[in-house]
C-alpha cells in the first residue's frame, strides 16, 4: 500500500508519552547510581546478619560473633553512606539528580 506524500516523524521533544519529568519521581533512586554504594553495603550487612543467625542455630557461636560484628559494621557503614548522600543532596538543593537521564536538574 502506498501513501500520498512523505511520512514525517513527529518531534520527540516534549512528547507526553516519552518526556521525562523535571523533578525526581517514582524510580529515581534506581536511576541514580549515587545511592547504590550505601544500599550495597547495607545489603551486605543484612546478609551477614542472616549468616550470623544461621551460625548461632547451627552451633558455631564463635563464627556467629564474627559474622555479627561484620554485620553491625556493614549496616552502620551503609546507613552512614546513605545519610551522607542525602545530606549532600539536601545541601545542593537537588539540582544534580542525574541530568543525563533527564530526571531533574538543569538540562
C-alpha positions, 0 to 999 in steps of 0.5 A, a space after each residue: 500500500 502506498 501513501 500520498 506524500 512523505 511520512 514525517 516523524 513527529 518531534 520527540 521533544 516534549 512528547 507526553 508519552 516519552 518526556 521525562 519529568 523535571 523533578 525526581 519521581 517514582 524510580 529515581 533512586 534506581 536511576 541514580 547510581 549515587 545511592 547504590 554504594 550505601 544500599 550495597 553495603 547495607 545489603 551486605 550487612 543484612 546478609 551477614 546478619 542472616 549468616 550470623 543467625 544461621 551460625 548461632 542455630 547451627 552451633 558455631 557461636 564463635 563464627 556467629 560473633 564474627 559474622 555479627 560484628 561484620 554485620 553491625 559494621 556493614 549496616 552502620 557503614 551503609 546507613 552512614 553512606 546513605 545519610 551522607 548522600 542525602 545530606 549532600 543532596 539536601 545541601 545542593 538543593 537537588 539540582 544534580 539528580 542525574 541530568 543525563 537521564 533527564 530526571 531533574 536538574 538543569 538540562 
